[in-house]
Amino acid sequence: MTPDEILKELYDQTMVGNAPRVLELTRTGLAAGMTPDTLLYDSLIPSLEEVGARFERGDFFVPEMLIAGKAMAGALEVLRPLLAETGAATVGTFVMGTVKGDVHDIGKNLVNIMLEGAGFHVIDLGVQVSPEKFIDAIREHKPDIVGFSAFLTTTMPMFKANINALEKAGLRDQVIVMVGGAPVTQQYADAVGADGYAADASAAVKRAKDLLQQRRVLANA
């Protein structure tokens, strides 16, 4: 296979979620001398972006996004250490977790995969994450963005508790705060003082990029 053929098939197989073939093509590309950057930015990321676009148009649904994301995640397992060696720049660092009292993670995991696919370095704290654990992670990793996920209406008040904890720790101004989850709305995100909200994984990536761009423009002004 030529490099162009590898990239095209990698794009196509990622979109349909053929994880074994995606992994095989990733290894084939590397063995043929293709760089991890080329495979990621010329094939895998564009494919996942198209999956997101189809989801927004109503042509794809959550299952299609999940299998495409999982297929890409397998390729990232191979590429991530190689990208680190080459010093490839990430878009930004994102600390993510489901809030204390909530054990749901399917939506969070899908957002993580889409963020990684878009070039973010994602630190996933898992579920039942306390305000203290978020604060420790922010101090350790110095992320650009922190994301709070909640699936239950009963755990949504943890957004405000987390933001209050960040303010008390003197960290609120150092990070962009994004919130999301099935019952969450833009109105609720505004009420608790979050910087950003997204209704789904595809929108979360776009919003994260926009917020990060705005932050950097202001910092350079």
N, C-alpha and C positions, 0 to 999 in steps of 0.2 A: 504493500500500500504506500502511496505517496503521502507526504505530510498533509496536503490539502484533503486527500481522501480520509485520512485519519480524523482530521478536524471536523469534516462534514458528518462522518458517521458518529463521532463522539457527541456532536450537537444533537443529532437525530435520536440516538439511543438514550441520551440523558432526558430528553423531552418525554419519551415514552416510559422512562423509569426502568430500563433494562440494566439493572445494577451489575450483573456478572459481565455483560458485554462492555459496559462503561469502564469497569475496572481493567478488563483485558485490553481495551483500546488505550487507556491511560498508560499502561505498562508497555504496550507496543510503541506508542509515541516516544516514551522516554528511551526505550531501547534503540529507537531509530535516530536518537540524538536531538529530539525536540526538547525545548526547554519547558520547565514547569509553568513558567509565565505564559508561554504561548498556548499551552493546553488549557490553562485556566481562563485567560482573558480573551482568547480568540474562539473558544468553543464552549466551555462549561458555563461560564458566567452569562454569555449571550443566550444560551439555551434556557437557563433558569429565568432570565429576564423575560424571555418569550412565554415561558410557562406562566409567569406572573401576569403578563399582558393578557393571555388567554383567559386566566382566572377572572380578571377584571371585566372582560367582555362577556363572561358567562359561558365561554366555550369549555373551560376546564373547571373542575370542582376540587374540594379539599383532598379527596383520595388521589387525584392525578398530581396535585402539588406535592403531596406526601411521598409518593413513590418516586417522582422526579428528584425531590430533595434528598431522599435516601440514596438514590443512585449517585448523585453528585457527592454526597457525604463519603461514600466509599472511595471515590477518586481523591477527595481531599485528604483522606487518611494517608494516602501514598504521597500526595503532593506537598502537604503541609511542612514536613521536615525539610524537604528539598527547597521549598520557598524560603524557609527560615535561613537556610545555609546561604542562599543567594542574596539575602538581605532585601527581599522584595518588600516594598512599602505596602502597609495596610491602609485602608481608608480611614480607620480609626479603631479605638478599643471600646467594646460594649460589654458591660457587666449586666447579666440578666438573671432573674430569679422569680419564682412564684412566691407570693407573700406568705407570711406566717399564718397558719390555720388552713392553708389550701394545698392540696396534694395533686392538683391537676397540672399536667405538663405537656399534653399533646400540642396545644396551640403554641406554647412557649418553645417547644422543640422545633416546630415548623418555622417559627420566626428566626430561631438561631441558625437553622440550615440556610434560610434565605439570606440572612445577614452575612454568614460566612461566604456564601456564594457570591455576594456583592463585594467581597474584599475586606470585610470587617474582621478584626480579631475578637472572638466572642469568648467570654469567661462565664460559663453557666454554673450558677450556685445551686441549682436544683430546685426542690420544692420546700415549703415550710421555712422560708428564709426569714429570719428575724431582722429587725432594724440594725441590731448590733453586727450581724454577719455582713449585711450590705455595707455598713460603715467600714468594717475591717477590710473588705474587698476593695473598696474605693481607695482607702489609704495605701493598700499594697500594690494595686494595679494601676492606679491613677487613670481611670478610663475617661473617655470623652463623654460617654453616655451611660446612664444606668437605667435599666428597664424593670418595672414592677408589673408582674402578671397576676391577674385574679380571675377565677372562673365563677366564684360564688359571690352573690350580692353581700353575703355576711362577712366576706373577707375584704371587700373593697375599701372599707374604712382604714385598712392598713396602709393604703397609699398615703393618706394624710399623716398617719403615725410615722411612716418612713421619712417623709419630707420634713416633718418636725424634728425627727432625730438627726437628719442631715444638717438642718439649721443649727441645732444645739451643738453639733460637733464642728461647726464652722466649715462645712464642706458643700453647702448648698450651691454656692456660686461657682464651685469648681467643676460641676458636672451638669450636663443636660439630663433632665428627668423625663422619661417616656413611660406611659402606662397603657395597658391594654388587657383584653380578655372579653369573653362573650357578653357579659352584662354591662360592660363599660361604654360610656358615651363621651363625645367631645365635651358636652356640658359638664359631666362629672369630672373629667380631667381638668377642665378650667376651674371648677369649684375647689379642687384640692390643691391647685397651684402647680400642676405638672406643666412642663414645657411643650410636650407633644403627646398625641394620641393617634393610634391607627386601628382601624376596624379589622384588618387582616394582615397576614404576613407580607404580602406584596406591598401593601400601603405602608407597612412599618419600615421597610427598607428605604422607600422614597422619602418618607418623613424624616428618618434618621439622617439621611444624606443632606436633606434641605436644612435641618437644624444645625448640623455640623458645619455646613457651608456658611450659614448666617453667623455662627459663633466665630468662625475664623476671619470672616470679613470684618466683624466688629473688633476683633483682637488686633487686626492689622491697620485699623483706621487711625 
